[in-house]
Amino acid sequence: MTLHAEVVAAREAFSSAGIGSPEADAVELAAFVLGVDAGEVRRRMVLRSPVDAAFSERYAGLVAERSARVPLQHLTGRAWFRGLELHVGPGVFVPRPETEVVAGWAVDAARAAMEKGVVEPVVVDLCTGSGAIALAVKAEVSDARVHAVEVSDLAVAWARRNVEATGLGVELDHGDAITAYGQLEGLVDVVVSNPPYIPTTAEPVDPEVRDHDPHVALYGGSEDGLAIPRLVAARSASLLRPGGVLVMEHADVQGESLPAALRATGSWAHVEDRADLTGRPRAVVAVRA
């Protein structure tokens, strides 16, 4: 059989299973098995390159698991985030493409601090999970001093692996975001967070999220999903210097409620909500009063 035929069959299986990106997933799994990149897979598909029985057997097994809605990233053990290849798997939240935009706003805030004369902006990532946002900030603002904290034993192990694998100088801590970094109170230039925010009365639609992402990374602790984000925002207000910036991701239904909650505290001089590339409300950006 040819690689083209194998990938086309996988794509059709994924489409039947309701997977939203069947072509990309089929190619990525083939790339993983072959040990090449997606571009090379597509080149070999055009050439109708043959594959051997070992490839077919391993690929078929992965296709079956993905069709059962096991996350693609759990099968390959990797996720791509703003050009970084991260290690992920069971026990850690898989970083999403929409969070790349949130990380970008944190990068912008750190660079803005440098433009105002801060030589080494201090950036804190609360609820870091795999370390994706913290590592992206450090990769793109090399002069920043980036701290990241995660409460989950499993997730912090993945984050530690990613810090070591990337060689980026993120200072990772295992602890509670709500009480972390007492030594940095009033000294931080940027706080960024993708906290748990799904309402406790809601259930994720996608099986990859509902059945595989850790619940500690998903649910926000209240019916509106804002109990934990409110606590994270309060901690951020303590950490940030006046004029420091908070960037916090939220659910698309919280584009009004979370900014309103922040405004009501009186801790913020400016609060705005921003949409992601699909136009959905994605994150609140607030300036410490």
N, C-alpha and C positions, 0 to 999 in steps of 0.2 A: 504493500500500500504506500501511497505517497503522503508526504507531510500535508500537502494541500487537502487531501481527502480526510485525513485525521482531524485537522483543525476545523474544516467545514462541518464534519459530523459533530464535533464538540460544540460548535457554535449553535447548531440546531438543537442539541440537547439542552443547552443553557437557555435558549429562547423558550423552549417548551416548559422549562422549570421556572420561568418568570424572572430570570436574572436580567437586570437592566443593562448590562454591558457584555453581552454574550461574545461578541467578536474579540474585544480586548482581553477578556478572561481566557478565552480559548488560546489566543496567541501567547499570553503571559505564561500559562501553564506549559505550553510547548517550549517556550524559551527557558523556563526553569528546568525542565527535564533535559533539554539539550545543552544547557550551560552556555547559552548565547543570549544576545539581547533581542528585543521584539523586532527590530529592523532586519536582523539576520533571518529570523523566522519568516518574515514576509518575503524576503528575497528567495529563500528556498521554496516557499509556496509557489511563487511565480515560475520557478524552474521545475516544478513538480518533482522535487528531490524525493527519493525513496527513504523510508525509515525501516529500521530493523524490528524484529519481534520484541526485543527488550524495551525499546521505546514504546511500542504499541501497548505492551502490557502495563508499563508504569503509567503511561498517559491515560489509559482507560480507567485505571484505579482512581487517579486524581479527578478525572472528569465525573466519575460516579459520585465522589465525595462533594465536588462543587455543585453538582446537580441536586444533591441533598441539602444544599444551602450552607455547607461549611464555608466559612469565609475564605476567599481566595488567599488572603494574607496568612491565614493559618496553615494553608497547604504549602505555600512557598517559604513561609517564615520571614517574609520581608514586606515592607511597605515603603513607598516613595513619598517624600514630603519635602517640597521646595528644593529638589535636587539632591536630597540626602536619602541614602538607603538605610532604613532602620530595621532592626530585628523586632519582630512582634510574634505573638502567639497567644495561646490560652492564658487568661489571667490579666491581660492588659487590653485597654481600649485601643482599637485600631484607628489611627489618625485618619480623618476624612479630608477630601479635597477642599471642602468649604472652610476648614480650619486653617488652610494655607493662607487664606486672605486675612484671617485674624492675626496670624503670625506676622504677616506683612505689615499690619498696622502697628504692631509692637516694634518691629524693625524701624518703621518710620518715626515712631516716638523716640526711640533711642538715638537715631540720627539727628532728630530735631534738638534733643538735649545737647548733643555734641556741637551743633551749630550755634548754640547759645553759650558755649564755652565750657561745658562739662567734658573733661578730658577722658574719663573712664566712667561712662554712665552705668549705674547700678540697676540691673534688671532682675526681677524676681518672677518666677513662674510658679504659681500656686496650683496644685493638683496637676502635676506634670505628666502623669501617666507614663507613656513610653519615652518621655523627654523630648518629643518632637518639636514643640514650640521653642523650648529653651535652646535646643541645639541649633535650630534654624536661626534664632536671633544671634547666637554666638558665631555661627558660620558667616553671617552677613554683616555683623557689626563686631569685628574682631577685638576692638578695644573695650567693649563692654565687659563688665564683671557680672556674669550671669549665675544666679542661684536658682535651684529648682527643688521642690519638695513634693513628696508623694507618700500617702499614708498606707497604701496597700503593699503587703510584703511581696506578692507576685509581681505587681507592676513595677515596683522600685528595682526589682532584680532585672527586669527587661530594660529599664532606664539606665541602670548601671552598665549593662552590657553595651548599650548604644553609646554612652559617653566614652567607654573604653574603645569601642570599635571605630568611632569617628575621630578620636584623638582631640576633640574639641574641649576646651577648658571650662566646662560647666561644673559648678560646685553643687553636687547632688546630695540631698538630705532625705532621710527616712523619718517622716513625722507628719503631724497634723497641720494642714494649711491654716487652720483657724487660730493657731497659737504660735506659728513658726516665726523665726527670725526676730526675736526680741532685741537682738543686738543691732538690728538694722532699722529700728523704728525712727521715722522722720528722715531717713537717709537715702531712700530709694527713689530713683528717677522714673522707672516704669514698672508697673505690675501688670502681668498678663495672666489670664486664667481661662481654662476651659473646664469649668466645674461641672459636677453632676447637676442637671437641670430639668430632666423629664418629670412632669407631674406624677405623683404617686398613683393617681387615678387613670393614667394613660398607659398604653402598652405600645412599644415600637412595632411598626408594621413589618419591617424587614426581618426575616428569621435570623439573618447574620448578626443583627444587633440584639434582638430579643433573646435568642438562644445561646449566644456565644460571647457577647461583650459582658464584662463583669458588672453586676448590678450596682456595686459601689461607685462605679464610674458613670452610671446612667441617671439614677433617680435623685431628684433634688430635695427630698425630705419633707414635702408638703403637697397639698392638693394643687397648688399653683406652680409647684416646682421651684419656688424661689427661696425656700428656707436656707439651703446651703449657699446659693449665690449671694444672699443678703449677708450671711456671716463672712463669706470670702471678701465681699466688698468692704465690710467694716474693718476687717483685718488689713485690707489694702489701704484704707484711709489712714490707719495707724502707721503703716510702713512708709507711705509716700511723703516726700517733702512737699511744701507748698509749691504748686505748679507742676508737680509730678502727674503722670498720666496712668490711668487704669484702662486696660483693654480686656473686656470680658465677653466671651461667647455666651449665647443663649439660644433657646428654641425660637423658631420663627413666630410663635404665638406670644412671645414675651417682649416683642419690640416696643410695646408701650408700657407694660407693667414694670419691667425691671428699671428702665430709666426713671419712671415715676417714683419707684422705691428709693433710688439713689438720691433724687432731688429732695425727697422728704426728709432725709437725714441732715441736711444742711452742711455736709462735709465737702461738697463739690461745687466749684466755681462755675463749671460748665459741664453739661451732660448732653451727649447726642447719641442717636442710634444710627448704625450704618448697615447697609444691605450688602449681601454677597454678590457674586457675579451672576446669580440667577434672579436677583432682585428681591430676594427674601431677607427680612430682618435677621441679622446674624450676630451683631455684637454691639455692646454699649461702650463708648469711649468717653471717659470723664476726667476732668482736670481737678486736682486736689486744691481746695480753697486755702 
